[in-house]
Amino acid sequence: MEDKILKLVDKCDVVSFDVFDTLLFRNIYKPTDLFKILEKEFNIENLENIRKESEIKSRVSENNGETNYDLIYKEMENKISDKTIIEKIKNRELELEEEFLVINPFMKKIYDYCIKKNKKVFFISDMYLPHNFIKKILENVGYSSFKLYVSCDNMKTKGSGDLFKYVQKENNLNYSKWLHIGDNKHSDYDIPISLGMKAFNYINIREKSKIKGEPETIEESILRGIQNNYLYNSDTKSYWEQFGVLYASPIYYGFTNWLYNLTHESKNILYFLARDGYIIQKTYDIFNKMLGTSKETKYLYSSRASYFIPMLTEDNQDYLITLILGVTSENEGYVTLRKIFNSYGLDGTKYEKYLPLFGIESLDEIVYIKNSKKFINLIKYAYSDFEKVFEKKKKILKEYLAQEKLFDNDTIEIVDVGWGGSTQHAMYQATNKKIFGYYFGTISSPYKDVRINSLGYCFDQGEPDSIYKGVFTLNVMMYEFLFTAPHGTTLKLVEKDNKIIPILDSKEEYTDKVKIFQDASLEMIRKYLMNYKYLKCLTVKTVIKSYAEMIDNRDYEDLFEFSKIYNSVSVNNIKTPYVRTYTKSDLMEKFSLFNYKELIEESKKSLWRYTYMIKGCDTKEKYDEFMKEFELNKVSTNRVLSRENAIKFIKNPQKGINILKRLLEK
């Protein structure tokens, strides 16, 4: 887009710019959302609508439909009789405009190019705000050399063409050598073209937004405004940058804001547990810096394998053995005995001769939940070897915690994503200190020391149930994904040069993607904090709203990107895909009306539940081509599953079940 505009600039002697939504953005979703802030601040019922209606009526009173700021507020006196209040509202609206108006960095580059090329530059706006006020804002944000024309000065508008004609006549301009740039298709493109000018329609950023629908609160409007201004001012950002801005950043901000307000006055070090605490420590430190506080934070390398598992040797051997096995519904098909032994640094070949005694074929036999009993029996037989590993881990864990000063205070404050507090319990066992945990969410913990010494932000002890189900019950791994770190899992702690250091998994395949979306999120956090007085009280519902909708929608682009990444859901670090992938032939077969249940059951095992992708369909166009083929494919009952219904099934298998049931019942 930039090259296209600059080529047009090179062909012209004169360049004019629209002002609002082109040169300037508001850090709010819609300009009229500012009136909601006025209504809240002045506590006047229906003030938002009074302000809107007054503008409309003031336009009707003028022959050409234009108005100005004074006329609007004169009209408001018919609804609000107190002139002192009217004057205060009038002044406050200008203050809000100044607070929320920011420069469009993309259009500033175009403007600078025009100045460099010695073009005549005009700013032309259809706007009711006073000329001097607009000029001051433009100069304050960085525009210095321009001539400004505002419709309310002489009641001539771009939309009628009269304002362009006025500018042309006053400056003796050649229409054919004049380029106008703006976001309104009619007044900034169609009208200039009709006058013989060149024009570029700079699409309004709200039209480009991936998040649809109106914001429900002022806070959401501000979030959306800041996000849109960052993402859509020029060419499209990468998928993972958009992901960080739209979905991750509000969640990081909301959680950290809650955490900051609860902890920043405490004198204790606030420990953020790896890896889930990585991004929240980064966010917390930005809060510290921008809000002028100095709470000490520290990153503590941890994992269930290095903390929780070793401490379990003290009280729950049976549970420990199931954790060693590490098979879950999500990673079935990926776990083998060889992988289990390797993950604990043990040589599984030592036990090969005993495998037939337990009914096991080989070290590479896949472990399933339904046949796990024989593998559990083998681990019980080999338990003494595992126990030796755990005793070493326990010793080095205590040395590491001492090194990181956890024994120096009576109370230790930690931050983690959640859920049952197993790491917190392990730290309590290792230190015999009071550990207080702050979590994104908590479930009903089996450990009393955790239950009475923890708080959850999104849900606490499983309440409220509606949020608990949406986040934890249905989509826990999608939320854990947000709280990963751009480094591998802590595999173990080791001593080196008289210091305990973590050994991290170097095989994490998507840390580059994590860094991209978390860096973009941190940029947003800084922007949100510049509007902190309006964003102090974000609700949980607001911060998770966009991400929850993305998860439920299961759009093609999102599924495709998530099909490339994996995560570990067990202590033995077995990787499981977020989105399961099938060949076209596999999917054709599984779409048989009599096999749909198998497909549903398999898709439930994806870390993003009820999702799957098709190998070879690496673009939406190829995906659509496949669906056309699929439409022609006769299934086992000689009925055709329509393309429309097949796509619904691909995007949302639960809806697909009902479609298929109806077909079966015909």
Steps between C-alpha positions, in 0.01 A plus 500: 500500500781743584665461159169556324437827685855626448475438124186714494676770704786508248255578219346801677599849614233526771404245767210542738412277792181435688563552873294271724550123445775587251764732649364455852354200679300486820598236753137396525288281272259771377520882539155506664620260771659808658145610584464188716792624708331840533180334617687296758708792629212749528249235612229649275251242380491458122774762443650291219177512299438865585840586355438293184149639444616857555756464223238359263251779577762770465581369152135503398477865598769588243415507128801291393488250787826612661539617859763615747591438861321806639176419315501145635531616859245776443258227395582300816361783712153383395562179696731620778398837637800559728738705284785451749477122457473540122822702497679241713389217270604704196850556639533141618416364155792696355726367777394144418563555129850623583562203731389238250626647173832349386710515187462242224865390461442364150345819365771705673753319278300597192477859623877514565564371148280777358693765695830350387382516136391863541132431434236754598320340796143568614298342778127502422236381744123475521484568873305702758798545736660849502774573247754615760439194715563261208809696395642480854446123516667447161801706603525332840520151352767594244352658184670834443465633146146509358199717424180390675143528371207397720143478374347676801702816428289594198237222494642349182556121496712248315190282463330761281825583318475865605793488742734358233383773259562764767855374565569483125382853437678653799832336409466493121558121485502273196253216567694258277815548709322462832488178707259462792530224763224409744282224648149602388418331170257773393656825618868397485495296177189526283468880525872573429493263202189673365688832515790362296732447798693188588391324818592214730235338719672420830269235642367580848677274748171386657411338168825301503462372854495124552283545810142574397209637697462807720690530830278447802682735739710816493802295604453256213460792259833644612673162469359447152593851392862461610523156338352614168723808485809284544408211271319651205660838429696354207568157355384194694719378785600134531254246639679464833541874545124539449441211740700674771329835454140378472486199730796473736563863602160568666537181706855585609391854586192399699680230699802723572284797599320280755831357622672840517226656712516210747879479534694814406503639855629175654868487600543135397667395178234391250613174338371418151516127425635377168372471240149629563618802697747622236276741310317618813830598662583701187159665517524563875837669458345734240225586751772569759689732268207690350304536824805603704537208742790269581366161607785247473428209266696183429466222243517151647573208267255223579299213358288219637782259418756693707273610788179304546612151395802476736297619800225242436733224617413614852126434494337349189681221315198374302423848365867550423508185287205621291686828446815315396292313243371837382236379254197727458208510260680779311832320447375147440686360201819692579620336825732196503698330776825604336396867514396464865832349608699750292318797653632399844851426380456122536605227259184310411693214337584381853138382525451352153532140621218559751253646250331165409428439870276807494347431159697778331634441150785754489629831634340668199151366566256792521338559838124551500276574796304179449814280514697708751475246786781281367729803458418618852600156631834522319570847646416366847758226441759760390397755763821486702694634199253787459517568874878548484449758227239680711718511811773673302243742357366576847845584636592728214157669510554607862846632412354700212223652715759601760715653226201708384439630857171323563607414854567865585136602566219360711252533211580428136281650226483316168322551166397222263224428250319248727324264558518265799816645654716185484822702464399727788440189714841360404668829594322493835628145562853598396524822704250456786412866437164664436459520123230733363406446137342743252356323197320569176247245624467242779301181531408330825848392609560167675756674724378693804810721509417612143126547555547744787799680347406576140287728286384463141433790263287352225329253733575408860444143630300440181269803541333659312401176333423655159854634457656191658332274243590719203863538600597187692255221423482555124809698398769468766786433257406797283534727802819332616640572154474875570713458812787308346844654461744544210724239658465126553357315797722459807604136460712491814718700739873425510805626686764678296786720625357499855165625375167330427388567144204380291535268202239608248339302219672614182250328272210740543388565144295817531692728737548742209123536468464550877759779494318676215158502663632579847717789375192642324301454822759690704480787252125506557543492878702821480227663291224380735687642798513842333120490542513340845247729666237367258620139514533446875194281533489260206272204567608140443221471242649788300859376499418142392217588261691516169709190570197300612323593176805402293512160669128439441504622138777261385577708191715353226797737541519437875475122461770502234749691717427292810539177301874579486559500876513246784509503877568260785211388721690257722803503724697282259489779242309314226399742224134516393363708209265792551315408182505143372577464132364239257565409141217565259430129464490449879254782537283374214480162672433646844218711358305184427166550670563190707846611616437859604516412871857377457598830341336696780674292766839547332449874454427532874860392562642804321632753750261740327200275552283394204746619238682339209663602172561341162852429373573679175236767559751762605297790362132584524475461122631140512270431792200623299609287203508193722153575631373515141646153442346386823158622392511260207607205712221247563503382859404151613123566486524641145399840635707810440609711796464853361801727486325748729434236764845346459662836565282546808618159618864584439470829688280376780469122533245527778258669261605243241378217721147637483523539123615142457237364736227669296641345182501157662141539609375575147 
